[in-house]
Structures are given as structure tokens and as C-alpha cells.
């Protein structure tokens, strides 16, 4: 089974992150934070829509795509929390 990695959602996320990188280089961090908030509000509905689609496919085909996606997101969330605590700096 060949997985589809180049999907419209992945392309949108990739282009959004490239745009965020360009904005932070050109204008500095004052606009980059607000653009990141904008990207998060765009990415979350895409992820939710994708999960709903995978859950429907799982019910029809008796597969475990939805469970695998949830597991991947939990693993990434744990890794991000670990990185947050590793890089946390005490500013006073």
C-alpha cells in the first residue's frame, strides 16, 4: 500500500510554514507571532476534517487509520512537551 504524502492539506501547511519563515525574516518577530496564530486557526480545521474522513473510512473498510492518526498525534504532543521543558528558560 502506497501512502499519499502529497495532499492538498500537506501542501497548504508547507506553504504556510514557508510563508511564516519569510515573514519572520523580513519583518521580524512582531508579525510572525500573529501569522502563527492565523496558521493555527487554519491548520486545526484541516486536521479535524482529515480525522473525520479517516474515521468514516475506518467504519466502511474496517481499517485502523483513525487509531494510527490519534496515536501519532499523541506521540508528537508528548515530544513537544518534552522539548518545551528541555528548552524552558527562566527569565526574570
C-alpha positions in Angstrom: 0.0 0.0 0.0 1.5 3.3 -1.1 0.6 6.2 1.2 -0.3 9.6 -0.2 2.1 12.2 1.3 1.4 15.0 -1.2 -2.1 16.1 -0.4 -3.7 19.5 -0.5 -3.6 19.7 3.3 0.1 19.0 3.5 0.8 21.4 0.7 -1.2 24.1 2.5 0.7 23.5 5.7 4.1 23.5 4.0 3.4 26.8 2.1 2.0 28.3 5.3 5.2 27.5 7.2 7.4 28.8 4.4 5.4 32.0 4.4 5.8 32.2 8.2 9.6 31.8 7.8 9.7 34.5 5.2 7.6 36.9 7.3 9.8 36.3 10.4 12.9 37.0 8.3 11.6 40.1 6.6 9.5 41.8 9.3 10.9 40.3 12.5 9.1 38.5 15.3 6.4 41.1 15.9 4.3 40.0 12.8 5.4 36.3 12.9 3.5 35.6 16.2 0.2 36.9 14.7 0.8 35.0 11.5 1.4 31.8 13.5 -1.9 32.3 15.3 -3.5 32.7 11.9 -1.9 29.5 10.7 -3.0 27.5 13.7 -6.6 28.6 13.1 -6.3 27.3 9.5 -4.5 24.1 10.3 -6.8 22.9 13.1 -9.9 22.6 10.9 -7.9 20.8 8.2 -6.7 18.3 10.8 -10.2 17.8 12.2 -11.7 17.3 8.7 -9.0 14.8 7.9 -9.7 12.8 11.1 -13.4 12.8 10.3 -12.7 11.5 6.9 -10.4 8.7 8.2 -13.0 7.7 10.8 -15.6 7.3 8.1 -13.2 5.2 6.0 -12.4 3.1 9.1 -16.1 2.3 9.6 -16.6 1.4 5.9 -13.4 -0.6 5.3 -12.7 -1.9 8.9 -9.2 -0.4 8.9 -7.3 1.4 11.7 -6.2 4.6 10.1 -8.0 6.8 12.6 -6.4 5.0 15.6 -3.0 5.3 14.0 -3.5 9.0 13.4 -4.6 9.6 17.0 -1.5 7.6 18.2 0.8 9.7 16.1 -0.7 13.0 17.4 -0.3 11.8 21.0 3.3 10.8 20.4 4.1 14.2 18.8 2.3 16.0 21.7 4.5 14.2 24.2 7.6 15.0 22.3 6.7 18.7 22.1 6.0 18.8 25.8 9.4 17.2 26.5 11.1 19.7 24.1 9.3 22.6 25.9 10.6 21.6 29.3 14.1 21.0 28.0 14.3 24.4 26.4 12.4 26.3 29.0 14.4 29.2 30.3 13.8 31.3 33.4 13.5 34.9 32.5 13.1 37.4 35.4 
